């Protein structure tokens, strides 16, 4: 009898090994199927065109952030009754789009002109506070993006010029409430900001 019990125990251990192997195979299959299901589910979500997926794709194709200095520095005079006589600003722009930076180099005279016109319309009092500098930073970004985008799509640039003409004479109020233009230039940085 003792021998029979040992034989039964041995048979049961063989059965438990088979059961254990089947259990491991089932677990692996469930994990693989779950992984494939999650991949398909998330893959469909990305292809739906969500904003975050298109942004991630754009970042992958455009590359790392590149900085470009706008040289020479910008110098403008303040009005006669101002506490300071002139403003000198060094600017750098950042972009992930190398083509946009090349376009900036091509259209450098237009960009410099538009920036100088913008800077010459400001007062010392506006720029002496942080909010004034931040507002200027946004306006500069819009100015540069307008030029870069109009170079890429001249037909759209003509429509924008017509809109600007129809805004009326209150241009100062319209620039303060101006919407940000989504363009390839991501940011404008002051590397030097001198008012004397």
C-alpha positions in Angstrom: 0.0 0.0 0.0 2.7 2.4 0.7 4.1 1.7 -2.8 0.7 2.5 -4.3 0.4 5.7 -2.4 3.8 6.8 -3.7 2.8 5.9 -7.2 -0.4 8.0 -6.8 1.6 10.9 -5.5 4.0 10.7 -8.4 1.0 10.7 -10.9 -0.5 13.6 -9.1 2.7 15.6 -9.3 2.9 15.0 -13.1 -0.7 16.2 -13.4 0.1 19.3 -11.3 3.1 20.1 -13.5 0.9 19.9 -16.6 -1.7 22.1 -14.9 1.0 24.6 -13.9 2.3 24.7 -17.5 -1.2 25.2 -18.8 -1.8 27.9 -16.3 1.4 29.8 -17.3 0.5 29.5 -21.0 -3.0 30.9 -20.3 -1.6 33.8 -18.3 0.9 34.6 -21.0 -1.9 34.5 -23.6 -4.1 36.8 -21.6 -1.2 39.3 -21.1 -0.4 39.2 -24.8 -4.0 39.7 -25.8 -4.4 42.5 -23.3 -1.3 44.2 -24.7 -2.5 43.9 -28.3 -5.9 45.2 -27.3 -4.4 48.2 -25.5 -2.2 48.9 -28.4 -5.1 48.8 -30.9 -7.2 50.9 -28.6 -4.6 53.5 -28.0 -3.5 53.4 -31.7 -7.1 54.2 -32.8 -7.2 57.1 -30.3 -4.0 58.7 -31.7 -5.2 58.3 -35.3 -8.4 60.2 -34.5 -6.4 63.4 -34.7 -6.4 64.6 -31.1 -4.5 67.8 -30.5 -1.9 66.1 -28.2 -1.1 63.4 -30.8 -0.7 65.9 -33.6 1.6 68.0 -31.4 3.7 65.0 -30.4 4.0 64.0 -34.1 4.9 67.6 -35.0 7.6 67.7 -32.3 9.1 64.4 -33.6 9.3 65.6 -37.2 10.4 69.1 -36.5 13.3 68.4 -34.2 14.8 70.1 -31.2 14.4 73.7 -30.2 16.8 76.0 -32.0 17.6 79.5 -31.0 18.4 82.3 -33.4 19.7 85.8 -32.5 18.3 88.8 -34.4 21.3 90.9 -35.1 22.1 93.7 -34.8 20.3 94.8 -31.7 17.3 97.1 -32.1 17.6 100.7 -31.0 14.8 103.2 -31.0 14.3 106.7 -29.5 11.6 107.6 -27.0 9.6 110.8 -27.2 10.9 114.2 -26.1 9.1 114.2 -22.7 10.2 110.7 -21.7 12.4 109.8 -18.7 14.6 107.8 -20.9 16.0 108.8 -24.3 16.3 105.4 -26.1 15.6 101.7 -25.9 18.1 99.1 -27.0 16.9 95.5 -27.2 18.6 92.2 -28.2 16.3 89.5 -29.2 16.4 85.7 -29.7 13.7 83.6 -31.1 13.1 79.8 -30.6 11.6 77.4 -33.1 11.6 73.7 -33.8 11.1 74.3 -37.5 14.4 74.9 -39.4 12.5 76.1 -42.5 10.9 78.8 -40.4 14.3 80.0 -39.2 15.5 80.0 -42.9 12.5 82.0 -43.8 13.3 84.5 -41.0 16.8 85.0 -42.5 15.3 85.5 -46.0 12.8 88.1 -44.7 15.1 89.7 -42.2 14.6 93.3 -43.5 10.8 93.0 -43.2 11.0 91.5 -39.8 13.5 94.2 -38.6 11.3 97.0 -40.1 8.1 95.7 -38.4 9.9 95.3 -35.0 11.4 98.8 -35.2 7.9 100.2 -36.0 6.5 98.4 -33.1 9.2 99.4 -30.7 9.1 103.1 -31.7 5.4 103.3 -30.8 6.0 102.4 -27.2 6.7 104.7 -24.2 9.1 104.4 -21.4 6.2 104.2 -18.9 4.7 101.2 -20.8 8.1 99.3 -20.7 9.1 100.2 -17.2 6.7 97.6 -15.7 6.9 93.8 -16.1 3.4 93.5 -17.8 4.6 96.0 -20.4 7.6 93.9 -21.3 5.5 90.7 -21.4 3.0 92.4 -23.6 5.8 93.5 -25.9 7.1 90.0 -26.0 3.7 88.7 -27.3 3.5 91.5 -29.8 7.0 90.7 -31.1 6.1 87.0 -31.4 2.9 87.9 -33.4 4.9 90.3 -35.6 7.5 87.7 -36.5 5.0 84.9 -37.0 2.9 87.1 -39.3 5.9 87.6 -41.6 7.0 83.9 -41.5 3.4 82.7 -42.2 2.8 85.2 -44.9 6.0 84.1 -46.6 4.7 80.6 -46.6 1.2 81.6 -47.7 1.0 84.9 -49.6 -2.7 84.7 -50.2 -3.5 84.6 -46.5 -1.2 87.5 -46.0 -3.3 89.7 -48.3 -6.4 88.8 -46.3 -4.7 89.8 -43.1 -3.7 93.2 -44.5 -7.3 93.8 -45.4 -8.4 93.0 -41.9 -5.7 95.4 -40.5 -7.0 98.2 -42.7 -10.6 97.6 -41.5 -9.7 97.7 -37.8 -9.9 101.5 -37.8 -7.9 104.2 -36.2 -7.8 102.8 -32.7 -4.8 100.6 -33.4 -3.4 100.8 -29.8 -6.5 99.3 -28.3 -6.6 96.6 -31.0 -3.0 95.5 -30.5 -3.5 95.2 -26.7 -6.5 92.8 -27.3 -4.8 91.1 -30.2 -5.0 87.3 -30.4 -1.9 85.2 -30.4 -0.9 83.9 -33.8 -0.1 80.2 -33.9 3.1 80.0 -36.0 6.3 78.1 -36.2 8.2 80.6 -34.0 7.5 79.5 -30.5 8.9 82.3 -28.4 10.8 85.6 -28.3 13.4 86.3 -25.6 15.0 89.5 -24.5 18.7 88.9 -24.1 19.3 92.5 -23.4 16.9 95.3 -22.5 18.3 98.7 -21.9 16.4 102.0 -21.4 18.6 105.1 -20.9 
